[in-house]
Amino acid sequence: MADIFPFQALRYDPSKVSPAEVVTQPYDKITPAMQDQYYAASPYNLVRVILGKPQAGDNDRENVYTRAAAFLQQWRAEGVLVPDPQPSIYLYTQTFKVPGDASGAIAERRSFIALGQVEDYDRKVVFRHEQTLSKPKADRLNLLRALQAHCGQIFMLYTDPAGGIDNALRQSGPPTVEVRDQYDVLHRMWKVSDPAIVATVQTKMADKKLIIADGHHRYETALTYRNEMRKPGSPDLRAPFERVMMTFVNMDALGLVVLPTHRVVFGMKGFAIFDMVAKLQKNFEVEDLGPLTGAAAALDRLRAAGKDTTALLAVTSHGSFLLRSRAEQHSKSLAGLSERQRALDVVQLHKLVLEDALGMSEDDIRDQKYLKYVRDAGEAIEEVRNGANVAFLINPVRMQQMRDVAFAGEVLPQKSTDFYPKMLSGLTIYSLREAAQGSALGGH
């Protein structure tokens, strides 16, 4: 099923740059303030490649994409980026505190980086679980065409209850790279070049199906680019563009944390709290909890209610309302959805609350016309205090729910899952150009 391959990653030379000053969070998590910080950290920071700054006078010949390619080529020529001598896979661990866990518990997520075969969805090897948007895909495709390289991680889930793959990759020596990021997450990576270990991992992965956890836009960009590059006739499945850099995580292992993404509604003219509550009562039992004592108490109440049924918490300037699903729900918005999807908190929030009760269209939601996505519950509540119409707090999607939806070939609304922590960009880079040159010379 899942074909994976070692590769000679381009990596920053630690004798020339400090890894902590050049790696970044994923491009879509980089705020303007973070972008400025990365620019200031080092002239070799990867942000210049994955999320460069537009300049006055940009045109078809000079723009963020052409500058990104020039930076990558320059750093390669200067020896700041160098290829590993042997084809390798890369053990990658992240040690972190779980957000929202008052106990301060430390978790570790284990994964490995390798190349994966780019597969069409209808082959039932790679499964998606979220919708994608055309604008980010166009941006990433323009960048990939210019770079001919993959710099970010596509976060893939596989199932391995016995943990055989993680066990095969365990290392006792010091890591090849170690970085602590701005969120106090410790990232460690080991280069694994032993052909016997690589072959064991390839064999154990051969019967796996993959779910995209993070990186839907980047995966679909790789699909589009592959189709552009293929010549007429039978494709050469070993061509560099037939593969993409992936990071693989066992969904049955400890350390896999999914956070909720809360919704804040703002700027709706004529919004009236009790009109909304009256409409919500059609599909939910609504309990007026009064003013909140704090985000922690709100999430505790929501978590308890969500053990037995779909539950949402609406936070308004009047106070908070706990929404529990009624046994019978009647809405045209749910037509055509499977029972798997109807049971999900995030689907009920989008269909029964945002669309039915608040009157948003699917386009309004997709374009975030009145909608903001917020990870931190306290920040969502503060938005209401600062004038937003209402914030909806939700429980995270459970791993089994996401697995069932994905393997059924269905998708969730955007921002349904938030896997924590994010994987750093710049630990490894897959250069299609150099892989092609290696193949022409008889290499791997």
C-alpha positions in Angstrom: 0.0 0.0 0.0 2.3 2.8 1.3 5.6 2.9 -0.6 8.2 4.9 1.3 11.9 5.6 0.4 15.1 6.9 2.0 16.6 10.1 0.5 19.6 12.3 0.7 18.1 15.3 2.4 19.5 18.7 2.1 20.2 19.9 5.6 21.7 23.0 7.2 25.3 22.6 8.1 25.5 23.2 11.9 29.1 24.4 11.6 27.9 27.4 9.5 24.5 28.2 11.1 22.6 27.4 14.3 19.6 25.2 13.5 17.5 27.1 16.0 18.0 30.3 14.0 17.1 28.9 10.6 14.2 26.5 11.0 10.6 27.7 11.2 7.0 26.8 12.0 4.9 25.6 9.0 4.3 28.4 6.5 0.6 28.7 7.2 1.3 29.2 11.0 3.7 32.1 10.5 2.1 35.4 11.5 3.5 38.7 10.1 5.3 39.3 13.5 6.8 35.8 13.4 7.9 36.4 9.8 9.8 39.6 10.9 11.4 37.6 13.8 12.6 34.9 11.4 14.0 37.5 9.0 15.9 39.0 11.9 17.2 35.7 13.3 19.5 34.8 10.4 20.1 35.7 6.7 19.7 32.0 6.1 16.4 31.5 7.8 14.1 29.3 5.8 11.2 31.9 5.9 12.9 33.6 2.9 12.1 30.4 0.9 8.8 29.3 2.2 7.1 32.6 3.0 9.1 35.5 1.5 8.1 39.1 1.7 6.6 40.8 -1.4 8.4 43.9 -2.7 7.3 47.0 -4.5 7.8 46.4 -8.2 7.4 42.6 -8.1 6.6 41.2 -11.6 6.6 37.9 -13.5 10.4 37.8 -13.5 11.1 39.1 -10.0 8.8 38.0 -7.1 8.6 36.0 -3.9 8.9 32.7 -5.8 12.0 33.7 -7.9 13.7 35.1 -4.8 12.9 31.9 -2.9 14.6 29.8 -5.6 17.6 32.2 -5.7 18.0 31.9 -1.9 17.9 28.1 -2.0 20.4 28.0 -4.9 22.7 30.5 -3.2 22.7 28.7 0.2 23.4 25.4 -1.6 26.4 27.0 -3.5 27.7 28.5 -0.2 27.6 25.1 1.5 25.0 26.3 4.1 22.7 23.6 2.8 24.4 20.2 2.1 23.1 16.8 1.1 23.5 13.8 3.3 26.0 11.4 1.8 23.8 8.3 2.2 20.1 7.8 1.5 18.4 7.9 4.9 15.2 8.1 6.8 15.0 10.4 9.8 13.7 9.6 13.2 11.9 12.7 14.6 10.7 13.2 18.1 8.9 16.2 19.8 8.7 16.6 23.5 6.2 19.0 24.9 3.7 20.1 27.5 0.1 19.4 26.5 -1.8 22.7 26.2 -4.7 23.0 28.6 -3.4 20.2 30.9 -3.2 21.7 34.3 -1.0 18.9 35.6 1.9 20.0 33.4 2.3 16.5 31.9 5.1 16.0 29.4 4.3 14.1 26.2 6.5 12.8 23.4 5.4 12.3 19.8 7.6 10.0 17.7 7.7 10.0 13.9 10.0 9.5 11.0 10.7 11.5 7.8 11.0 9.8 4.4 9.8 10.1 0.9 6.3 8.7 0.1 4.8 7.9 -3.3 2.4 10.5 -4.5 -0.9 8.6 -4.9 -4.3 9.7 -6.3 -7.0 9.5 -3.7 -9.0 6.9 -5.7 -6.2 4.4 -5.2 -7.2 4.3 -1.5 -3.7 4.6 -0.2 -3.7 8.2 0.9 -6.9 9.6 2.5 -7.7 13.2 3.3 -10.0 14.3 6.1 -10.4 18.1 5.4 -11.5 20.3 2.5 -8.9 22.4 0.8 -9.0 25.9 -0.7 -7.8 26.9 -4.2 -5.8 30.0 -3.2 -3.3 28.3 -0.9 -2.8 25.5 -3.4 -2.0 28.0 -6.2 0.5 29.7 -3.9 2.3 26.5 -3.0 2.2 25.3 -6.6 4.0 28.5 -7.8 6.6 28.0 -5.1 7.1 24.3 -5.9 7.6 25.1 -9.6 10.2 27.7 -8.8 12.1 25.7 -6.1 11.8 22.2 -7.4 12.1 21.2 -3.8 9.9 20.4 -0.8 10.9 22.2 2.4 7.9 21.5 4.7 6.5 18.4 6.3 3.3 16.6 5.2 2.0 15.0 8.4 0.8 11.5 7.7 -0.9 9.1 10.1 -0.7 5.3 9.9 -1.9 2.6 12.2 0.5 0.2 14.0 -0.9 -1.0 17.3 2.1 -3.1 18.1 4.5 -0.2 17.6 6.9 -2.2 15.4 8.0 0.6 13.3 8.8 3.0 16.2 10.7 0.1 17.9 12.8 -0.5 14.7 13.8 3.1 14.6 14.8 3.6 18.3 18.3 5.3 18.6 20.6 5.4 21.6 23.1 7.9 20.4 22.9 11.7 20.5 20.5 13.3 18.0 21.8 14.6 14.6 19.8 17.9 15.2 18.3 19.3 18.4 16.2 22.5 18.5 13.8 24.0 21.1 11.2 26.2 19.5 9.4 29.3 20.6 6.6 27.2 22.2 9.1 25.3 24.4 8.8 22.2 22.2 12.0 20.1 22.0 12.6 18.7 18.5 15.2 16.0 18.0 16.1 14.3 14.8 18.4 11.3 14.1 19.7 10.3 10.6 19.1 6.6 10.1 21.2 5.2 7.2 21.5 1.5 8.1 20.1 -0.3 5.0 18.7 -3.1 7.2 16.7 -0.7 9.4 15.5 1.2 6.3 14.4 -2.1 4.7 12.6 -3.1 7.8 10.6 0.1 7.9 9.8 -0.1 4.2 8.5 -3.7 4.7 6.4 -2.8 7.8 4.9 0.2 6.0 4.0 -1.7 2.8 0.5 -2.7 4.0 -0.4 0.7 5.6 -3.0 3.2 4.6 -2.2 6.9 5.2 -4.4 9.7 6.5 -3.2 13.3 5.9 -3.3 14.9 9.4 -1.7 18.3 8.4 -0.6 19.4 4.9 -3.6 18.8 2.7 -2.8 21.8 0.5 0.9 20.7 0.1 -0.1 17.1 -0.7 -2.6 18.2 -3.4 0.0 20.6 -4.7 2.4 17.7 -5.1 -0.3 15.8 -7.0 -0.8 18.6 -9.4 2.9 19.1 -9.9 3.4 15.4 -10.6 0.6 15.5 -13.2 2.2 18.5 -14.8 5.6 16.8 -15.0 4.5 13.4 -16.3 5.2 12.7 -19.9 2.6 11.0 -22.2 2.6 7.3 -21.9 3.4 5.1 -19.0 4.8 7.2 -16.1 8.1 6.5 -14.5 7.0 6.0 -10.9 10.7 6.4 -9.7 10.9 10.0 -11.0 11.6 12.5 -8.2 8.4 14.3 -8.7 6.4 11.1 -8.1 7.5 11.3 -4.5 7.1 13.9 -1.8 8.6 14.4 1.7 6.3 13.1 4.4 6.5 12.7 8.2 4.8 9.5 9.4 3.2 9.2 12.9 1.6 6.1 14.4 -1.9 7.0 15.3 -2.0 4.2 17.9 0.9 5.6 19.8 1.0 7.9 22.8 1.8 11.5 22.3 -0.7 12.2 19.5 -2.6 15.3 20.7 -5.5 16.8 18.8 -6.7 20.3 20.0 -10.0 21.9 19.2 -10.2 25.0 17.0 -12.9 27.4 18.4 -15.0 29.7 16.2 -15.6 33.4 16.8 -18.4 35.2 15.0 -18.0 38.9 14.5 -19.5 41.7 12.4 -22.9 40.3 11.8 -25.4 43.2 11.6 -28.7 42.7 13.5 -27.2 39.9 15.6 -29.4 39.3 18.7 -28.4 36.8 21.4 -31.9 35.6 22.3 -33.0 35.3 18.7 -30.1 33.0 18.2 -30.9 31.0 21.3 -34.5 30.6 20.2 -33.4 29.2 16.8 -30.8 26.9 18.5 -33.5 25.3 20.6 -34.9 23.6 17.5 -31.9 21.2 17.4 -30.3 21.6 20.9 -31.2 21.6 24.5 -29.9 25.0 25.6 -28.8 25.6 29.2 -28.1 29.2 30.3 -25.0 29.0 32.5 -24.8 32.7 33.1 -21.4 34.6 33.1 -18.3 32.5 32.8 -15.8 32.3 35.7 -13.0 31.6 33.3 -11.9 29.6 30.2 -10.7 26.6 32.3 -14.2 26.2 34.0 -15.9 26.6 30.6 -13.8 23.9 29.0 -14.3 21.5 32.0 -18.1 22.0 31.7 -17.9 21.4 27.9 -15.7 18.3 28.3 -18.1 16.7 30.8 -21.1 17.4 28.6 -19.3 16.0 25.6 -18.8 12.6 27.1 -22.4 11.6 26.4 -23.5 13.6 23.4 -22.5 16.4 21.0 -22.0 19.5 23.0 -21.0 23.1 22.2 -20.6 26.2 24.4 -21.8 29.5 23.1 -20.2 32.5 24.8 -21.9 35.9 24.5 -21.9 39.3 26.2 -24.9 38.1 28.2 -23.3 34.9 29.4 -22.7 31.4 28.2 -25.1 28.7 26.9 -24.4 25.0 26.9 -25.8 23.3 23.8 -26.6 19.6 23.9 -27.8 17.8 20.7 -31.4 16.7 20.7 -32.1 13.1 19.8 -34.0 14.2 16.8 -32.6 16.9 14.6 -34.4 18.2 11.6 -32.4 20.3 9.2 -31.9 20.5 5.4 -28.3 21.4 6.1 -27.7 17.8 7.3 -29.1 16.2 4.2 -26.6 14.0 2.4 -24.3 13.7 5.4 -23.5 10.3 6.8 -24.3 9.4 10.5 -20.5 9.5 11.1 -20.4 13.2 10.1 -23.7 14.2 11.8 -22.4 12.9 15.1 -19.4 15.3 15.0 -19.5 18.5 17.1 -17.7 20.5 14.4 -20.2 19.4 11.7 -23.2 20.3 13.9 -21.6 23.6 14.7 -21.2 24.5 11.0 -24.5 23.1 9.8 -27.0 23.7 12.6 -25.5 26.8 14.3 -23.5 28.8 11.7 -25.8 28.0 8.7 -29.2 27.4 10.3 -29.3 29.6 13.4 -27.0 32.4 12.2 -27.8 32.3 8.5 -24.3 32.1 7.1 -23.8 30.6 3.6 -21.2 27.9 2.9 -19.3 30.7 1.0 -19.5 33.0 4.0 -17.9 30.2 6.1 -15.3 29.2 3.6 -14.3 32.8 3.0 -14.4 33.6 6.8 -16.7 36.5 6.1 -17.9 36.7 9.7 -15.7 33.9 11.1 -12.4 33.7 12.9 -10.7 30.4 14.0 -9.0 30.6 17.4 -7.1 27.8 19.2 -7.1 29.3 22.7 -10.4 29.3 24.5 -9.4 32.3 26.6 -8.6 34.3 23.5 -12.0 33.4 22.0 -13.7 34.6 25.1 -11.7 37.8 25.1 -12.8 38.4 21.5 -16.4 38.5 22.8 -15.5 41.0 25.5 -14.0 43.1 22.8 -17.2 43.2 20.8 -17.4 39.9 18.8 -21.0 38.6 18.4 -20.4 35.2 19.9 -17.7 32.6 20.4 -18.4 28.8 20.1 -16.1 26.6 22.1 -15.9 22.9 21.0 -14.3 19.7 22.1 -11.6 18.2 19.9 -12.4 15.6 17.2 -11.5 12.1 18.5 -8.9 10.1 16.6 -11.4 7.3 15.9 -13.9 9.7 14.5 -11.4 11.2 12.1 -10.1 7.8 11.1 -13.7 6.6 10.3 -14.5 9.7 8.3 -11.3 9.6 6.3 -11.4 5.9 5.5 -15.0 6.3 4.4 -13.8 8.8 1.8 -15.6 11.7 3.5 -14.2 15.1 4.6 -14.7 17.4 7.6 -15.1 21.2 7.6 -11.8 23.1 7.4 -10.0 23.6 10.7 -11.7 20.6 12.2 -8.5 19.2 13.7 -5.4 20.9 15.2 -2.6 18.5 15.8 -0.1 19.8 18.4 2.8 20.5 18.2 3.5 21.5 14.6 6.4 20.0 12.7 9.3 22.3 12.0 10.2 23.2 8.4 13.8 23.1 7.4 15.0 20.1 9.3 15.2 18.2 6.0 14.7 19.4 2.4 13.9 17.2 -0.6 15.4 18.6 -3.7 13.8 17.2 -6.8 16.5 18.8 -9.0 19.3 17.1 -7.1 17.4 13.8 -7.0 17.0 13.9 -10.7 20.7 14.6 -11.2 21.6 11.7 -8.9 19.3 9.4 -10.9 21.0 10.5 -14.1 24.4 9.7 -12.6 23.2 6.3 -11.6 22.5 7.1 -7.9 19.4 6.6 -5.8 
